[in-house]
Amino acid sequence: FSVAAAEELQDKAADVEQSLRKKFKKSIWSKFTKAINTYELVKPGDKIAVCISGGKDSMLMAKCFQELKLHNKFDFEVKFVVMDPGYSPENRKVIEDNAKSLHIPITIFETDIFDSVYHVVFNVEKSPCYLCARMRRGHLYHFAQQLGCNKIALGHHYDDVIETILMGMLYGAQVQTMMPKLHSIHFEGMELIRPLYLVREDDIKAWRDYNGLHFIQCACKFTDTCTTCNNEENRSKRVEIKELIKNLKKVNPFVESNIFRSVENVNIDTVVGYKQHGIRHNFLEGYDDNPGY
């Protein structure tokens, strides 16, 4: 790089960081720190693998973690990890260039997930997305453990949460949500955290556009338009859910927060059945012992 180019990169990163402290302090930074505190996502001694896919959400999350390190009241570590599942050279370069211009010191590790999933799907004719997501998660956990991390951070946001709630109800016949943190089943001692849990997608887009940033989307071999590696059917469902929420909001401006809060206010006394720790329960259990209302 020339001196001028290096100075331009320096200014770009500084402008992005300044925007988080000023223009987007209320809409992004404060909500990021609120999620960290409310759900106890970061604790003393943590070593967190911040997983960067190359999209707007994970890149923002990385910048927020850098800011958090400047203000943290206790000691923790972060590693910025990029898993290359088989990106095209063009998409790989976009990720690397963005990380460089935003001063995010990424560690890239290679996998052949796209090729593996492609061959499995080609042979068994099943949707690639569930398998791809499972394989990605496993590789991230494994690499994070090798780095000495005890947590991986993913870039899911508020809108992902409420869309997941509605998709579960309307298409999965179940009430569930995307949790702010989870213990790993297969990787002992590892946790998954979602620090953008309270941040709205429109605010992430506004941050991206305000700073003139351009990120990749899914970039897999099966679709190049989605941001969460969904197949055509699932993507259509998510678009449908987005449109449903948009229309409901015209009538009730609080509909989004009501959907979000609905899974915080579940009344077990009014639920016909539920599952806990893998065991199904029914309202008839102890029904005759209850005095009624």
TASULHU-V152962 format. One record per backbone hydrogen bond with DSSP energy under -1.0 kcal/mol. NH is the residue of the N-H (numbers start at 1). CO is the residue of the C=O. If there is no record, write none. Layout:
NH,CO  NH,CO
This chain:
6,2  7,3  8,4  9,5  10,6  11,7  12,8  13,9  14,10  15,11  16,12  17,13  18,14  19,15  20,16  21,17  22,18  24,19  25,22  28,24  29,24  30,25  32,28  33,29  34,30  35,31  36,32  37,33  38,34  39,35  41,36  45,75  46,43  48,77  49,151  50,79  51,153  52,81  59,55  60,56  61,57  62,58  63,59  64,60  65,61  66,62  67,63  68,64  69,65  72,68  77,46  79,48  81,50  82,107  84,109  92,88  93,89  94,90  95,91  96,92  97,93  98,94  99,95  100,96  101,97  102,98  104,99  106,104  107,80  109,82  111,84  114,85  116,112  117,113  118,114  119,115  120,116  121,117  122,118  123,119  124,120  125,121  132,128  133,129  134,130  135,131  136,132  137,133  138,134  139,135  140,136  141,137  142,138  143,139  144,140  145,141  146,142  147,143  148,145  149,144  150,47  151,47  152,191  153,49  154,193  158,199  161,157  162,158  163,159  164,160  165,161  166,162  167,163  168,164  169,165  170,166  171,167  174,168  182,192  184,190  190,187  191,150  192,182  193,152  194,180  197,194  199,196  204,200  205,201  206,202  207,203  208,204  209,205  210,206  211,207  212,209  213,208  216,54  218,226  220,223  235,231  236,232  237,233  238,234  239,235  240,236  241,237  242,238  243,239  244,240  245,241  246,242  247,243  248,244  249,245  252,248  255,252  258,254  259,255  260,256  261,257  262,258  264,261  270,267  271,268  274,281  276,279  279,276  281,274  283,272  285,282  287,284  290,287
